[in-house]
């Protein structure tokens, strides 16, 4: 079975270009080593609307079977990836 992945990195600094995104490419490499393809990647800041909008876009596209998120999962108030994800899944 062939799966197509998208990887969403949530990071204020990476989105602003002040820090290189290392986790998104690391996930992409792991996916590709497993024999699957990555069809889309994106970096967004820790903003709930931008996170949920991108997740919805990919989920509704019909071409992506798995969406992986990285970043935004710490204990700081702006780390909201789990909350944003929970808002759009069922």
N, C-alpha and C positions, 0 to 999 in steps of 0.2 A: 504494500500500500504506500502510495506516495503522498506525503503531506507538504503543504505549503505554509510557511510561517511568516509572521510579521513581528518585528521587535520594536517596542516603544520604550525609549529611555526617558525617564522623568527626572530632570535636573535643572535647577535654575542656572547654575554656572555653566553647564555644558550647552544649554540652549542659548546662553548669552555669548558663548565662544570663549569664555575665560578659563575653561577646564576641558581637556580632552575627554571624550566619552570612551571609557575602556570597557565598561560592562556590556554595552550593546554589541560591539564587535566580538567580544569573548563569547557571548551567547550565540551569535551568528556562526562563529567558527565551530562551536559544539554541535549546532544543528546540522551544519554541512558535513561534519565528520561522521554524523550518524546516517548520512545519506539522504537527507531531506533538503529542500530549498528554502531560501529566504527571499521572499518577493518584495518586501517593503521594510524600511526602517525609518524611524522618525525620532527626533529629540524635541521634547516640549518642556516648558517650565512647570514648576509645581503649582499649576492653576487647574482647579477641578474642571472648569468648562473645557479647557483645551485637551485635557486628558480624556474626558468622557466623549467629546466630539470625535477625537481620533479613533478611540475604541469602537464607537458606533459606525464610523465610516468604514473601517476595515471589516467589522462583523457583517455589515450590510453589503459588502462588495461581492460576495459570493465566490471570490477567488482565494480566500485565505481560510485555512482550516484551524490554525492555532495562532493565538496572539500571546506573546510573552512580554511582560513588563519588567523593567529593572529600574531601581532608584526610587526615591520618594517613600522609603519604607522605614525611616528612622523614627526617633522620638521627638523631633522638632515639630512645632506647630504646622509648618509648611509641608511636612512629609505626609502626603494625603493619597498616595497611589492606591492603597487598599480600599479606602473609602470611595474614591472615584470609580474604581473597578466594581465594587459592590453595587454602586448606583446604576450600573448598566447591564449587569448580568442577571440571568434568571435560571 
